[in-house]
Amino acid sequence: MMKPRAVLLVCAVLALSASAGAQGTPRLSGTWKLATINPPLPTGRVGGAPGPGGPYGATTFAPAPEMLVITQSATDVTVQIGTTKELFTLDDKITEVPPGDVNALKTHAHWDGAKLHLHYKQAQNFGRDVLSVNGDTLTLLRDLESGGQSTTRTMTYTKTL
């Protein structure tokens, strides 16, 4: 009598885990508008660090982009900040643009559960974004290191499209 119950229990657990796995990868695609920043950006130039309108204002290294456009497929994610688009392949292999250039932008990405990790490096600038989504809210934890300065910010974005 115990064996049929055990088999039934195993089947129920397998069915539940299969349906949980079927939920798939979170969908990050869309246009996202900045809602909150913690800690806030400093005003002006602090210690020579570029502000939001500085040389990194519309690039991957922006301290807190006002808008993000994310396009996602099964194999990659493209993040657009301003007119700059960066491609991150989801196999955690490094993509280098332009290839062979010492100052090339190097990117790679991977999933950690429901969180997407985007890593990027160019010259002496390093960054990592950890993205998670809950409905129409995108949370982005951004670690940047540039010119010997390091910052970590948590930003939330709301979906506009």
C-alpha positions as CSV (number, residue, x, y, z in Angstrom):
1,M,0.0,0.0,0.0
2,M,2.9,2.4,0.6
3,K,4.4,1.9,-2.8
4,P,1.5,3.4,-4.8
5,R,1.4,6.4,-2.5
6,A,5.2,6.9,-2.9
7,V,4.9,6.7,-6.6
8,L,2.0,9.1,-6.6
9,L,4.0,11.5,-4.4
10,V,7.0,11.3,-6.8
11,C,4.7,11.9,-9.8
12,A,3.2,15.0,-8.1
13,V,6.6,16.4,-7.2
14,L,7.8,15.9,-10.8
15,A,4.7,17.5,-12.3
16,L,5.1,20.5,-10.0
17,S,8.7,21.0,-10.8
18,A,8.0,20.7,-14.5
19,S,5.3,23.4,-14.4
20,A,7.7,25.6,-12.4
21,G,10.4,25.1,-15.0
22,A,7.9,25.9,-17.7
23,Q,7.5,29.4,-16.5
24,G,10.8,30.1,-18.2
25,T,13.1,33.0,-18.3
26,P,11.9,36.3,-17.1
27,R,11.0,38.7,-19.9
28,L,13.0,41.9,-19.7
29,S,12.2,43.2,-23.1
30,G,10.7,46.7,-23.3
31,T,11.3,50.4,-22.7
32,W,12.0,51.2,-19.1
33,K,12.0,54.7,-17.5
34,L,14.0,55.4,-14.3
35,A,11.8,55.8,-11.2
36,T,14.2,55.7,-8.2
37,I,17.9,55.8,-7.5
38,N,19.5,54.7,-4.2
39,P,21.9,56.4,-3.3
40,P,21.1,59.5,-5.4
41,L,23.6,60.8,-7.9
42,P,25.9,63.5,-6.7
43,T,25.2,66.9,-8.2
44,G,28.0,68.3,-10.4
45,R,31.4,66.7,-10.8
46,V,32.7,65.1,-7.7
47,G,36.4,64.3,-7.8
48,G,36.4,64.6,-11.6
49,A,33.7,61.8,-11.9
50,P,31.4,62.3,-14.8
51,G,27.9,63.2,-14.0
52,P,24.9,61.9,-15.9
53,G,25.6,64.2,-18.8
54,G,29.4,63.5,-18.8
55,P,31.3,61.3,-21.2
56,Y,29.4,58.2,-20.1
57,G,25.9,59.8,-20.0
58,A,24.6,57.8,-22.9
59,T,26.7,54.6,-22.7
60,T,26.8,51.3,-20.9
61,F,28.8,53.1,-18.2
62,A,26.1,55.7,-17.4
63,P,25.8,55.9,-13.6
64,A,21.9,55.9,-13.8
65,P,20.4,55.9,-17.3
66,E,17.1,57.7,-17.6
67,M,15.8,55.2,-20.1
68,L,16.7,51.6,-21.1
69,V,15.4,49.7,-24.1
70,I,16.0,46.0,-23.7
71,T,15.5,43.5,-26.4
72,Q,15.7,39.8,-25.4
73,S,16.0,36.6,-27.3
74,A,16.8,33.0,-26.3
75,T,20.5,33.6,-26.9
76,D,21.2,37.2,-26.2
77,V,20.1,40.5,-24.7
78,T,20.6,44.0,-26.2
79,V,20.6,47.0,-24.0
80,Q,20.2,50.4,-25.5
81,I,21.0,53.6,-23.6
82,G,20.5,56.7,-25.7
83,T,21.8,55.8,-29.2
84,T,24.3,53.3,-27.8
85,K,23.4,49.6,-28.1
86,E,25.3,46.8,-26.5
87,L,24.9,43.1,-27.1
88,F,25.3,40.5,-24.3
89,T,25.3,36.8,-25.3
90,L,23.7,34.6,-22.7
91,D,26.3,31.9,-22.9
92,D,28.7,33.8,-20.5
93,K,31.3,33.9,-23.3
94,I,33.1,37.3,-23.8
95,T,32.0,39.3,-26.8
96,E,34.6,41.9,-27.9
97,V,33.8,45.0,-30.1
98,P,35.9,45.7,-32.1
99,P,37.7,42.4,-31.9
100,G,41.4,42.5,-31.0
101,D,41.3,46.2,-29.9
102,V,42.9,46.8,-26.5
103,N,40.2,49.4,-25.8
104,A,37.3,47.2,-27.1
105,L,34.1,46.9,-25.1
106,K,34.0,43.4,-23.6
107,T,30.6,42.0,-22.5
108,H,29.2,38.8,-21.2
109,A,26.0,37.7,-19.5
110,H,24.5,34.8,-17.6
111,W,21.3,33.9,-15.6
112,D,21.5,33.3,-11.9
113,G,18.0,31.9,-11.3
114,A,15.6,34.7,-12.2
115,K,18.3,37.4,-12.2
116,L,20.3,38.4,-15.3
117,H,23.9,39.4,-14.7
118,L,25.4,41.7,-17.3
119,H,29.2,42.2,-17.2
120,Y,31.1,44.8,-19.2
121,K,34.7,46.2,-19.4
122,Q,36.3,48.8,-21.5
123,A,39.9,50.1,-20.8
124,Q,39.9,50.8,-17.1
125,N,36.1,50.9,-16.7
126,F,34.3,47.9,-15.3
127,G,30.7,47.3,-14.6
128,R,28.1,44.7,-13.6
129,D,24.4,45.0,-13.6
130,V,22.1,42.5,-11.9
131,L,18.6,42.8,-13.4
132,S,15.3,41.4,-12.0
133,V,11.8,42.0,-13.0
134,N,8.5,41.9,-11.1
135,G,5.6,42.8,-13.3
136,D,6.1,46.2,-14.7
137,T,9.1,47.0,-12.4
138,L,12.7,46.4,-13.3
139,T,15.3,46.5,-10.5
140,L,18.8,47.1,-11.6
141,L,21.7,46.8,-9.2
142,R,24.7,48.6,-10.8
143,D,28.3,48.2,-9.7
144,L,30.7,50.6,-11.6
145,E,34.4,51.1,-11.3
146,S,36.0,53.8,-13.3
147,G,39.3,55.7,-12.7
148,G,39.8,54.2,-9.3
149,Q,36.3,55.2,-8.1
150,S,33.7,52.6,-7.3
151,T,30.0,53.0,-6.9
152,T,27.0,50.8,-6.3
153,R,23.4,51.9,-6.9
154,T,20.0,50.3,-6.9
155,M,17.7,51.7,-9.5
156,T,14.1,50.9,-10.2
157,Y,12.5,51.4,-13.6
158,T,8.9,51.3,-14.7
159,K,7.8,49.8,-18.1
160,T,6.6,52.3,-20.6
161,L,6.0,50.1,-23.6
